[in-house]
């Protein structure tokens, strides 16, 4: 099968050949679950070939439901190459697209790599706004205090969501030492702002 041959080509450091093989998998309407794997492998091949513009076009042309995962795959590959400058904005983009993408949040924390003995786990409930609608959302963060936690939350939030204020902050136990940043986010619960 072309997918297995493409994987072997990537392992043999032949991403050009892998791309050729992956095109046949991606063009096969009956590829099923292999299609998802092929998308991620194509991202890896494009990163290895340093074809950044092709990578961007490919991900943006992918189905919307796949984009956050594919940006995370690209961040992962750059991170594996010890290229944090390229990995960080891609992980941020992935996190901003999908509130449930905890892998992207992990890369953001790992790349930042900061943490102190005074850092603590916090569950923050934040008041937010998207357009005219107000909402509440909860975030699990590691930070020195809730205000720093709010800063980390703003960093990973979608640009169309404004984080207004901290409604509550509860200190929680997390494994120590844990890198600072956002660990988890809930969905937003919208309500009438009055």
MOCORWO-V452809 format. One record per residue. N is the residue number from 1. RES is the residue in three letters. BURIAL is # if it has 9 or more other ideal C-beta (glycine too) atoms within 8 Angstrom, else .. Layout:
BEGIN
N:RES:BURIAL
N:RES:BURIAL
END
This chain:
BEGIN
1:UNK:.
2:UNK:#
3:UNK:#
4:UNK:.
5:UNK:#
6:UNK:#
7:UNK:#
8:UNK:.
9:UNK:#
10:UNK:#
11:UNK:.
12:UNK:.
13:UNK:.
14:UNK:.
15:UNK:#
16:UNK:.
17:UNK:#
18:UNK:#
19:UNK:#
20:UNK:.
21:UNK:#
22:UNK:#
23:UNK:.
24:UNK:#
25:UNK:#
26:UNK:#
27:UNK:.
28:UNK:.
29:UNK:.
30:UNK:.
31:UNK:#
32:UNK:.
33:UNK:.
34:UNK:#
35:UNK:#
36:UNK:.
37:UNK:#
38:UNK:#
39:UNK:#
40:UNK:#
41:UNK:#
42:UNK:#
43:UNK:#
44:UNK:#
45:UNK:#
46:UNK:#
47:UNK:#
48:UNK:#
49:UNK:#
50:UNK:.
51:UNK:.
52:UNK:.
53:UNK:.
54:UNK:.
55:UNK:#
56:UNK:.
57:UNK:.
58:UNK:#
59:UNK:#
60:UNK:.
61:UNK:.
62:UNK:#
63:UNK:.
64:UNK:.
65:UNK:.
66:UNK:#
67:UNK:#
68:UNK:#
69:UNK:#
70:UNK:#
71:UNK:#
72:UNK:#
73:UNK:#
74:UNK:#
75:UNK:#
76:UNK:#
77:UNK:#
78:UNK:#
79:UNK:#
80:UNK:.
81:UNK:.
82:UNK:.
83:UNK:.
84:UNK:#
85:UNK:.
86:UNK:.
87:UNK:#
88:UNK:#
89:UNK:.
90:UNK:#
91:UNK:#
92:UNK:#
93:UNK:#
94:UNK:#
95:UNK:#
96:UNK:#
97:UNK:#
98:UNK:#
99:UNK:.
100:UNK:.
101:UNK:#
102:UNK:.
103:UNK:#
104:UNK:#
105:UNK:#
106:UNK:.
107:UNK:#
108:UNK:#
109:UNK:#
110:UNK:#
111:UNK:#
112:UNK:#
113:UNK:.
114:UNK:.
115:UNK:#
116:UNK:.
117:UNK:.
118:UNK:.
119:UNK:#
120:UNK:#
121:UNK:#
122:UNK:#
123:UNK:#
124:UNK:#
125:UNK:#
126:UNK:#
127:UNK:#
128:UNK:#
129:UNK:#
130:UNK:#
131:UNK:.
132:UNK:.
133:UNK:.
134:UNK:#
135:UNK:#
136:UNK:#
137:UNK:#
138:UNK:#
139:UNK:#
140:UNK:#
141:UNK:#
142:UNK:#
143:UNK:#
144:UNK:.
145:UNK:.
146:UNK:#
147:UNK:.
148:UNK:#
149:UNK:#
150:UNK:#
151:UNK:#
152:UNK:#
153:UNK:#
154:UNK:.
155:UNK:#
156:UNK:#
157:UNK:#
158:UNK:.
159:UNK:.
160:UNK:.
161:UNK:#
162:UNK:.
163:UNK:#
164:UNK:.
165:UNK:.
166:UNK:#
167:UNK:.
168:UNK:.
169:UNK:#
170:UNK:.
171:UNK:.
172:UNK:.
173:UNK:.
174:UNK:#
175:UNK:.
176:UNK:.
177:UNK:.
178:UNK:#
179:UNK:#
180:UNK:#
181:UNK:#
182:UNK:#
183:UNK:#
184:UNK:.
185:UNK:#
186:UNK:#
187:UNK:.
188:UNK:#
189:UNK:.
190:UNK:.
191:UNK:.
192:UNK:.
193:UNK:.
194:UNK:.
END
